[in-house]
Amino acid sequence: MKVAFEKYGYFFRTVEMEDASKIVSLRCNSKLGKYLNNTENNIEKQIQWLEKYFENEQNGNEYYFAISDLENNVLGFNRLYNIKDNYFELGSWIFDIQAPSGAAILGDLAVRDYAFEILKLEYCTFEVRKSNKSVVNYHLKFSPEKLGEDDLNYYFRLNYVSYRKHRDVLLKILL
């Protein structure tokens, strides 16, 4: 199911095959992709991955969003996946270094808003690399429940009420 909407001054749409090269270029950037699962610098493999993703999207189990400015320049990506019952996982959050200040945060908020407010899901689960201190601190501001940790990651669950409280504070600052 293709999705498109505008929110917080940005345009959000589910990814298309044409996004493969931008996804690879961002994820293979040593600074930007440092805390993500490894991606091969191979557009053909990304296209194969997207073909499988489109099946999940069609079933409503996953939404991989391209986030653009209003001139349609793709700035970054964020993904909702493993959508089941009343929860979703959030990940693959990556933005171009050239994106305007605050764009990545607003992109994250809008994608979560979509899951909580449009899909009516109650919980968000996510993992954050322990070494990614700034993103760990960002997520902790939402007061998520810590589900566990391993050598590499922290695992969290966030409910809509906690999310909305911090989102509203951030929006006052960013907008």
N, C-alpha and C positions, 0 to 999 in steps of 0.2 A: 504494500500500500504506500504509494508516494505521498509525501507530506511536504507542505511548504507554508511558511508563515513569516510575519515580520514582528519583531519584538525588540524593545530597548534600542531602537535605532539600527538594527541589523536584520538581515534576511537569512532565514533558515530553510533548508530544503534537504531532503534525503539525497544521499550521494548518487552520482551517476557514473557510468563507466569512464567518462571523460575526466573524472576526478582522480583516477589511478595515479597519474604522474605526479600530481601535487601531493597526494598522500605519501607516496614513496619519497619525494624530495624532502618533505617535512620530517617524516619518521627516520630517514637515514641521515639527517643533519645531526652531527655528533653532539651538539649542545641541546637541541630540541628533543631528540629521541633518547637521550641518556637514561631516562627513567621508565621508558616504555619497553614492552616486549620487543625483542630483536626483530627487525624487518630487513629482508634482503633487498638490496638495491636492484630490483628486478621488476619492471612494470608488468611483464607477462604474468608473473606469479601474483602480483597484486590484482590483476584482472581476474585470474582464476579465483582468488579469495573473494572478490566482489561478486562473482557469479554465484557462489555459495551463499553469500550474505543476502543477495536479492531474494533467494528462496525464503530465508527467515523473515525478511521484511514483508514479503507477500503474505506470510502467515501471521503477521503482527507480533512476532517474537523478538524483533530487533529493529532499531532505527539508528542509522549512521548519518549524522547531520553534517553538511557542509555549511559553514557560517561565513557570510559575505557582507561586505559593506553595501550600501544602497546603489553603488555603481556596478555591483555584481563581481567585485574582486574577491575571490575566496581568501579568507584570512586564517581559517582553521577548521578543525573537525572535533566532534564529540559524539559519543555513541551510547545508546541505551541498548542493553542486550540481556539475555537470559530472563526475559519478561515472563513471570509465572505468577499465578494467583494474584497476590496483592503487592508484589515487589518487583524491582528491576535492579540490574547492575549498571554501573556507570563507568565508562573508561574511554581509552583512546583519545583523551583530551590533549590536543596539540594545536598551537597557534604559531603563525609566522612571526619571526622577530620584528618584521615591519608593521605588524598589526598595531592599531592605535592603543594607547594606554587604556586599560580597563576592558578592552574587547574580549579577552579570554575569560574574565570573570563574568561579564554580561552574557557571553556565550554559554558558559556553564550554567548560569542561573536560568536562562531561557530554556535550555534542554531539560533541566530538572523540572521547571514549571510545566513543560509539556507532559512529562511523565506523571507528575502529581496532579495537575489540574485538568488536563485533557484526557489522559488515559485513566485517571482516578486511582492510581496506585498509591499505596500507603507507606511503603518503605523503599529506601534506596540502599543497596549494599555496594561497597567499593573497597578496593585495596590501594594502598599508597606505599611506594618504596620508602623504607625507613630513611634512606640517605637523601631523599628529596624533602629537605627540611621546610622550605617555604610552602610547598603544597601540603605537607602534613599540618603545618600551622594554620593554613587557610581552612582546611577541612575541620580541624579541631574547634574553630570558632563557631561551627554549627552545633556543637555539643553532641556528636554522634556517640552511639554505644560502641565501645571497642569489643569486637567479637573474638579477637585473638591476634596472634602474630607468629611469624616464623623468622628465620634468619634474614630474609629479604624484605618482607612486607608487614604492614599493619592491616588488619581487616576490620571494617566498620559497617555499622548499619545506622541509618538516619531516618527518622520519621518526619512526616510532613509538618507537624507543628513546630518542631525544633528548626527545621529547614526554613520555614516561612518567617520565623522570628528574626533570624540572622539575615535572611535575604532582604527583608524590608530595611534593615539598618544599612546594608551595603548599597541598596538602591538609592537611599538618601544621599550617600556619599558620591556615587558614580553618575547619577543622572541630574 
